[in-house]
Amino acid sequence: MNSIYIVVISLGLFWIGYHFYSKFISKTIYQPDDSKLTPAHEFRDDIDFVPTKKHILFGHHYTSIAGAAPIIGPCIAAYWGWLPAIIWVVLGTIFIGAVHDFGALILSVREGGKSVANISGKLINHRVRLMFLIFILLLVWLVLAVFSMAIAGLFVSVPTAVIPINIEIILAIIIGFLLFKKDMNALIPSLIALAFLYFFVWVGTKVPLSFESLNFSPDQARTTWIILLFAYSSIASLLPVWLLLQPRDYINSHQLFVGLGLLFLGILIAQPIVDAPAIRLGNMGDGPPIFPFLFVTIACGAISGFHGLVASGTSSKQLDRMSDARFIGYGSMLGEGVLALASVLAAVAGIALVDQCHLPSIGAVADLNWAVYYDSWAHAATNKATAFVLGGSAFLQQTGIPKMLATTIMAVLVISFAATTLDTATRIQRFIINELGLALKIKFFTNKYAATALAVIPAIVLALWSVPDPVTGELKQAGWVLWAIFGARNQMLAALTLMVLTLYFKKLKKPILPLLIPMIFIMCITIISLVLKTVDFIASGNYLLTSLNTLLIVLIFWMITEGFLLIKNRKLNG
């Protein structure tokens, strides 16, 4: 199939979803009310609570949710063929993911900018609140560890990206000062900053920076980058949102639009034929079955519990008007769906345009194609974002961009969004630890500096601690080993958020089927995948992952039971 047909149909469905389904959800269930003050106005402190224009806040929210996960997941899922991945990305985004993100944002704004976990305590009971907070805490530590490792790995493998990524931080601070202190219009300064960023992308191709030039081994270089990244994210998470978070994310949103525009322009010019099969069923020797694992492998590209943390953690504290929530919550998730779409096409069509490359676990490859790249599950899972960088850069080359520059543009794109997620997640983890301190009455946890330290130290341990891989027995960073259960954990967080939304709007006597049906579906596929993973971990003798998975299953069933008991006892009807 010509890939252009997939693009046109998918983008058309996204447009229909925003213009019709999001309006239906807004009018019948969420009903935003601009007459009520948002937390950004009510609790304004110009640090975390700052009223923000919707286009700037869109940039923050979009780039915070659109990290490495909507790239990695779809690229791995291409193992099962292009059709299941595309269907889940498009329909999952429209009917589940965007509804979840929009709802989490509205709910948090209605409840004073509180997290979904905190609201669950008010709605259900204190036990659920505590379990919810612990569940989130474990998830975010893993996100922080893995994203730091992914960024560090790209800095080592693509040293041309080092200069532009670090220059972007300086540009963002300048823009933040101009916007907040000088009250300038955001668009023109951010576009100028974007132009400077791309200039330094070109500079980076001429002057690559690497710790290996200081005689560091690749492992030593990755470790150094991980430590530096956590130092940066700690500082960034404590700064006022207007100084770095908002302007950098606004610049990154333009970068993403430009990057996606170039990708789709390359597709339009080349019109590559999708060389992957429509669907590949069965285990294919070493791979997991398509059901339920497709739905947890593509997490952030269709629905993600982490998005609810961003919506209720940072975005709800910056929302200027309630009516902006549809554009920011639903619209940003559609934007992530477009990124996931591009990731799938890069993996199933773009790599066929790559003439020569070096792939992790395979080695040097000439005349790359899907059959070579996805010949085994081990290769699909190991290569991760490499498919996006290679396939995406191949699309960019169709527009006339030189190979090295195209590769650097793609690497900077991936790193920029992963870095955005890194410091946003650090700020969110600080809020969660603060809430945990209030719940447990531990004053130390409510101090922002102590909470920041507690947010990053366990993540650093996960990023640097090596444990045996359950499959190969080789020593790997604990974060990568634990990543095997991230998708299921992330999806279950989304299901639990949908449960809270269902209970909340049932109490307000709103129609809840658009929330209830996705909740039940996500709960079922997640529980099945967790149980199957637990069986695999037991068979391989991996007691660490077995214990963690078992703990997750217990927490999940406990919270679900508490929620359904609330409905059974009809406490929501009053």
Secondary structure, DSSP 8 states (H G I E B T S, - for coil): -BHHHHHHHHHHHHHHIIIIIHHHHIIIII---TTS--HHHHT--SSS---B-HHHHHHHHHHHHSSSHHHHHHHHHGGG-HHHHHHHHHHHIIIIIHHHHHHHHHHHHHTTT--HHHHHHHHT-HHHHHHHHHHHHHHHHHHHHHHHHHHHHHHHH-GGGHHHHHHHHHHHHHHHHHHHHS---SHHHHHHHHHHHHHHHHHHHHS---GGGGT--HHHHHHHHHHHHHHHHHHHHHS-TTTTHHHHHHHHHHHHHHHHHHHHHHHHHH--B--S-S---S-TTTS--HHHHHHHHS-TTT--HHHHHHHHHTGGGTBS-TTHHIIIIIHHHHHHHHHHHHHHHHHHTGGGG--EEEETTTEEEES--HHHHTSSHHHHHHHTTHHHHHHHHHHHHTTT--HHHHHHHHHHHHHHHHHHHHHHHHHHHHHHHHHHHHHHT-GGGGSHHHHHHHHHHHHHHHHH-EEE-TTT--EEEHHHHHGGGHHHHHHHHHHHHHHHHHHHHHHTT---HHHHHHHHHHHHHHHHHHHHHHHHHHHHT-HHHHHHHHHHHHHHHHHHHHHHHHHHTTGGG-
